[in-house]
Amino acid sequence: MPNWREVNLAKIFVTGAGSAQSNGVINCLLTDKSEKLEIVGLGSDKYDLMLSPAHKKILMPHSTKDNYKEKLLKVLNEEKPDMIHFQHDKELFIASRFREEIEATGVKMLIPDNDTIDTCVHKYKSWKKFKDYGIKVPENIVINNKEDLKRAFKELGNKEGTIWLRSMSIGGGGKGALPTNDYETAVDWINNLEGWGDFVAAELLTPKTVTWLSVWYNGELIAAQGRIRAGWAHAALSPSGVTGVTRIGVTYSDKQVDKIAQDACRAVSKVPNGIYGVDMAYDETGVPNPTEINIGRFFTTVEFFAQAGLNLPVILKDLCLHNKKPVNAPLINPLSDGLLWLRAMDIAPLLTSEEKIKEELIIA
């Protein structure tokens, strides 16, 4: 019997291999029974890479290194993958600058246009797009100097005088985020992070958040699913309590969320293509405000949806390689509300529900 790797293989590169978010994508792809896949994980951290479930693992320079482009093109020409998926915003942003050379190797990818990627990895640019499109968003002020900061406290502070500070530059996990009502604390925070000109101040929204993960194909919405966070992992390690790492995810559907999220995607892109993950926070009136779009990559909890029945990485792969849409597309919130995804370190995530928890736990 021939080795499975030699028969009708589709070879897929997944970058950032070994990270939680890339491992989730690879695990989703490995469940696909429609065709034989060889998953090749590319990563820049040798210890993370060892934790990747990919069939083959290639240690690469970090995307910020000078030799990244040369090494990536070399590996693409040698390995001849059918598809590449970039599972990190910053790497996608860097690679998109030489996308023509990547495509010249013969590999396929389903990603947005360069302008959309640039807009979404810079939070202030996307905020301006949302606002210009008529979407309700919190007011923002770029903090170039102390006078801007004083104006932000005066114009944006809530009844306690609190504003929300965050970095505009590329980065996840609530980069630079700090809620504060103290001017001197804000000055020290920006000074310590060398953030003058890189920070924005915004009106403080409520802690209630919702996300909407979607896949688009040449302007057409193919699949989307809403999710709320019932808690952040390692929240005590962040001054804002926001870490970007969901501890408890809950499937959630709401037509208002669906509309605002789709509007946000169209605000940043005339023809949405690929993955758009819309983060939203509710304001005091109960309206979800888009705060950013995680562009071209899946959320870390994408395996949650796959185990529940919506395998977005396989949908992306089928679109990219075969122009194949799922039956009954668009699939908008096909999963039941209230499914739970519980996460912690050094243990596999658990798909469950409040009903199952009540059945299993013994109350002392």
C-alpha positions in Angstrom: 0.0 0.0 0.0 1.4 3.4 -0.9 2.3 5.9 1.8 -0.6 8.3 2.4 1.8 11.2 1.8 2.3 10.1 -1.8 -1.3 10.0 -2.9 -3.3 13.0 -4.0 -2.0 15.2 -1.2 -2.8 18.8 -0.6 0.1 20.5 1.1 -0.7 23.4 3.4 1.7 25.8 5.1 0.5 27.3 8.4 2.7 29.9 9.9 3.2 30.7 13.6 3.2 27.0 14.2 3.4 25.9 17.9 1.4 28.9 19.1 -2.0 28.2 20.6 -3.8 30.0 17.7 -1.9 28.1 15.0 -2.2 24.8 16.8 -6.0 25.3 16.8 -6.1 25.9 13.1 -3.9 22.8 12.4 -6.1 20.7 14.6 -9.1 21.8 12.7 -7.5 20.9 9.3 -6.4 17.5 10.6 -10.1 16.6 11.2 -10.9 17.1 7.5 -11.9 13.8 5.9 -12.6 15.1 2.4 -9.0 14.9 1.2 -5.6 13.9 2.3 -3.6 16.8 3.7 0.0 17.3 4.6 0.3 20.2 7.1 3.6 21.9 7.3 4.1 24.2 10.3 6.4 27.2 9.9 7.6 28.9 13.1 10.4 31.1 14.5 10.5 29.7 18.0 12.0 26.2 18.1 10.4 25.4 21.5 7.0 26.4 20.3 7.5 24.6 17.0 8.1 21.3 18.9 4.6 21.6 20.3 3.0 21.9 16.8 0.7 19.0 15.7 1.9 19.6 12.0 3.2 16.7 10.1 6.4 18.6 9.2 7.9 21.5 11.0 10.3 24.2 9.5 12.2 26.7 11.7 12.0 30.1 10.1 13.4 33.6 10.9 10.9 35.8 12.6 8.9 37.9 10.0 10.6 41.1 11.3 14.1 39.8 10.4 15.9 41.0 7.3 16.2 37.5 5.9 12.6 36.5 6.4 11.5 37.2 2.8 14.5 35.3 1.3 13.9 32.3 3.5 10.1 32.2 3.0 10.4 32.3 -0.8 13.2 29.7 -0.7 11.0 27.3 1.4 8.0 27.9 -0.9 10.0 27.1 -4.0 11.5 24.0 -2.4 8.4 22.6 -0.7 5.8 23.6 -3.4 2.8 23.9 -1.0 -0.7 24.2 -2.5 -1.7 26.8 0.1 -0.3 29.1 2.7 -2.1 30.5 5.7 -0.6 33.3 7.8 -1.9 33.0 11.4 -0.5 36.3 12.7 -1.5 39.8 11.8 2.1 41.2 11.8 3.5 38.4 9.6 0.6 38.7 7.2 1.2 42.5 7.0 4.9 41.9 6.2 4.3 39.1 3.8 1.6 41.0 1.9 4.2 43.5 0.8 5.7 40.9 -1.5 2.6 38.9 -2.2 3.2 38.9 -6.0 6.5 37.0 -5.4 4.8 34.6 -3.0 2.1 33.9 -5.6 4.7 33.5 -8.3 5.9 30.3 -6.5 2.5 28.7 -7.3 1.1 28.7 -3.8 -2.5 29.9 -3.2 -3.7 32.1 -0.3 -7.1 33.6 0.5 -6.3 37.0 2.0 -7.6 40.6 1.8 -6.0 43.2 -0.3 -3.0 45.1 1.0 -4.9 48.3 1.8 -7.3 46.4 4.0 -4.6 44.6 5.8 -2.8 47.9 6.5 -6.0 49.4 7.7 -6.8 46.6 10.1 -3.4 46.1 11.7 -3.4 49.8 12.6 -6.3 50.3 15.0 -6.7 54.1 14.5 -6.9 53.7 10.7 -9.7 51.1 11.2 -11.5 53.3 13.7 -11.5 56.1 11.2 -13.0 53.8 8.5 -15.7 52.6 10.9 -16.6 56.2 11.8 -16.7 57.4 8.2 -18.9 54.5 7.3 -21.5 55.7 10.0 -20.9 52.9 12.5 -21.2 53.9 16.1 -17.7 53.9 17.7 -16.2 55.5 20.8 -14.5 58.9 20.2 -10.7 58.7 19.9 -7.9 61.2 20.2 -4.3 60.5 19.1 -1.9 61.3 22.0 1.0 63.1 20.5 1.8 65.1 23.5 0.7 66.1 27.0 -1.7 68.7 25.7 -3.5 66.0 23.8 -3.7 63.8 26.9 -5.2 66.7 28.9 -7.8 67.2 26.2 -8.6 63.5 26.2 -9.4 63.5 29.9 -11.5 66.6 29.5 -13.5 65.5 26.5 -13.6 61.7 26.7 -13.6 60.9 30.4 -16.7 59.2 31.8 -18.5 60.3 35.0 -15.5 59.0 37.0 -13.1 60.8 34.6 -11.8 57.5 33.3 -10.5 57.1 29.7 -9.2 54.1 27.8 -5.6 54.2 26.5 -4.2 51.8 24.0 -1.4 51.5 21.4 -2.2 52.1 17.8 0.6 49.9 16.5 0.4 46.2 15.5 -0.1 43.8 18.3 -2.7 41.8 20.1 -3.5 40.9 23.7 -4.8 44.4 24.5 -1.4 46.0 23.7 -0.7 49.0 25.9 -4.3 49.0 27.2 -5.0 50.9 30.4 -8.2 52.4 31.8 -7.3 55.3 34.1 -8.7 58.5 35.6 -5.4 59.8 36.7 -3.4 62.1 34.5 0.0 61.4 36.1 -0.5 57.7 35.8 -1.3 58.1 32.2 1.8 60.1 31.6 4.0 57.6 33.3 2.3 54.7 31.4 2.9 56.4 28.0 6.5 57.4 29.0 7.4 53.9 30.1 6.1 52.4 26.8 7.6 55.2 24.7 4.1 55.7 23.3 3.8 59.4 22.5 2.4 59.5 19.0 1.5 55.8 19.1 -1.2 55.9 21.7 -4.9 56.9 21.4 -7.3 57.8 24.1 -10.9 56.6 23.8 -14.2 56.8 25.6 -14.4 53.9 28.0 -16.8 51.2 26.9 -18.4 48.6 29.2 -16.6 45.3 30.0 -19.2 43.4 28.0 -17.7 42.3 24.7 -18.6 40.2 21.7 -16.7 38.8 18.8 -17.7 37.8 15.3 -15.5 35.5 13.3 -16.2 35.3 9.5 -14.9 34.0 6.2 -15.5 36.0 3.0 -14.9 35.1 -0.7 -14.6 37.8 -3.3 -17.0 40.1 -1.4 -19.5 37.4 -0.4 -20.0 36.4 3.2 -19.6 32.6 3.4 -19.7 31.8 7.1 -19.8 33.6 10.4 -20.3 32.8 14.1 -20.7 35.1 17.1 -19.1 34.5 20.5 -19.0 36.3 23.8 -16.3 36.1 26.4 -17.2 35.2 29.9 -13.7 35.8 31.1 -10.1 36.5 30.1 -7.3 34.1 30.9 -4.5 35.6 33.2 -6.6 38.8 33.6 -4.7 39.6 36.8 -1.5 40.0 34.8 -2.8 42.9 32.7 -3.6 46.4 34.2 -6.7 46.6 32.0 -7.8 43.0 32.7 -7.7 42.4 29.0 -5.2 39.9 27.8 -6.6 38.8 24.4 -6.7 35.2 25.7 -10.3 33.9 26.2 -10.8 31.8 29.3 -14.4 31.1 28.8 -16.0 31.4 25.3 -19.8 31.2 24.7 -21.5 30.8 21.4 -23.9 33.7 20.8 -26.1 35.0 18.1 -27.7 38.5 17.7 -28.9 40.2 14.5 -27.7 43.6 15.6 -24.2 42.1 16.1 -24.4 40.5 12.7 -25.3 43.7 11.0 -22.7 45.9 12.8 -20.0 43.3 12.2 -20.8 43.0 8.5 -20.8 46.8 8.2 -17.4 46.9 9.9 -16.0 44.5 7.4 -17.4 46.5 4.4 -16.1 49.7 6.0 -12.5 48.5 5.8 -12.8 46.6 2.5 -14.9 47.1 -0.7 -14.5 43.5 -1.5 -13.9 41.5 1.7 -11.8 38.4 1.1 -10.5 35.9 3.6 -10.9 36.0 7.4 -12.3 39.0 9.3 -12.6 38.7 13.1 -14.5 41.7 14.5 -14.0 42.6 18.1 -16.8 44.7 19.7 -17.5 46.2 23.1 -20.9 47.4 24.3 -21.4 51.0 25.2 -23.6 52.3 28.0 -26.7 52.3 25.7 -26.2 48.6 24.9 -24.9 49.1 21.3 -21.8 47.0 20.3 -19.1 49.2 19.0 -16.3 47.7 16.8 -12.9 48.2 18.4 -10.8 46.3 15.8 -10.8 43.7 13.1 -8.3 40.8 13.5 -7.5 40.5 9.8 -6.5 37.4 7.9 -6.3 35.1 10.9 -8.5 33.0 13.0 -9.1 33.5 16.7 -7.3 31.3 19.1 -10.6 29.6 19.9 -11.4 28.6 16.3 -11.2 25.0 17.4 -14.2 25.7 19.7 -16.4 26.3 16.6 -15.0 23.3 14.8 -15.7 20.9 17.6 -19.2 22.3 17.8 -19.8 21.8 14.1 -18.5 24.8 12.2 -15.0 24.1 10.9 -13.9 27.5 9.5 -10.3 26.5 8.6 -11.6 23.7 6.4 -14.1 26.1 4.8 -11.2 28.5 4.1 -9.1 25.7 2.6 -12.0 24.5 0.4 -12.5 28.0 -0.9 -8.8 28.7 -1.5 -7.9 25.4 -3.2 -11.2 24.3 -4.8 -13.5 27.4 -5.1 -15.9 25.3 -3.0 -18.5 26.9 -0.8 -20.3 25.0 2.0 -23.9 23.9 1.3 -26.5 26.5 2.3 -23.9 29.4 2.5 -23.9 31.9 4.0 -23.8 30.1 7.3 -24.5 32.8 9.9 -24.5 31.6 13.5 -25.2 28.0 12.7 -24.2 26.8 16.2 -26.6 26.7 19.1 -26.3 29.6 21.6 -24.8 28.8 25.0 -22.1 26.3 24.1 -19.1 26.8 26.4 -15.4 26.5 25.6 -13.2 26.3 28.7 -9.5 26.9 28.5 -6.6 26.7 30.9 -2.9 26.0 30.7 -1.5 22.5 30.2 -4.9 20.9 29.6 -6.9 20.4 26.5 -9.9 22.8 26.1 -13.3 21.5 26.9 -16.5 21.9 24.9 -19.5 21.8 27.3 -22.6 23.7 28.4 -24.1 25.0 31.6 -26.5 22.0 31.6 -23.6 19.5 31.4 -21.8 21.3 34.2 -24.9 21.1 36.5 -25.2 17.3 35.7 -21.5 16.6 36.4 -20.6 18.7 39.4 -21.5 17.8 43.0 -22.4 20.8 45.1 -21.0 20.4 48.6 
